[in-house]
Amino acid sequence: MAASPCIFCEIARSTTTTRLIHQDDKIVAFQDIKPAAFKHYLIIPIEHIPTVRNLQRSEEHYSLVAHMLNVGRTLLQEDAPQSTQHSVDHLHLHCLAPPYMPSWKFIKYSSLGPLGGFIIAEKLLEKLKPSKFSHL
């Protein structure tokens, strides 16, 4: 049985009607179809990387996640400058500008530590940072 196509790969290749709000040679960004906050964007790599568990401690993955985080922050600063709290989580980063809608949704996008959930992008960068960048 053939695997079903990855919707994020289709979006990244621009084969859907999804409107991209950012596109470059490494990533694309678009609005979440079920926003959980005032502004809720997804930042995804063009390359298919199944989950955060598939990332390696390497310059390539460190640079990719750092770029995703920077683009997410820039988009939120441009589109929601009044929001003082921006959240950027997961490999397909959820970029949220609270307030959450409805307010209980903040739980869904919280880091649950060893219980799972999302990982904060800065913590992921620390895990991926190659040894030669350990002084940064």
Protein Blocks (a to p, Z undefined) as FASTA:
>chain_A
ZZdddfklmmmnopafbdcfbdcfkbccdddfbdcbfbdcddddfbdcfblmlpccdfkl
mmmmmmmmmmmmmmmmmmmmmbmbdcdedjblcddddddddfklmmmmpcehjnnpjddf
klmmmmmmcfklmmZZ
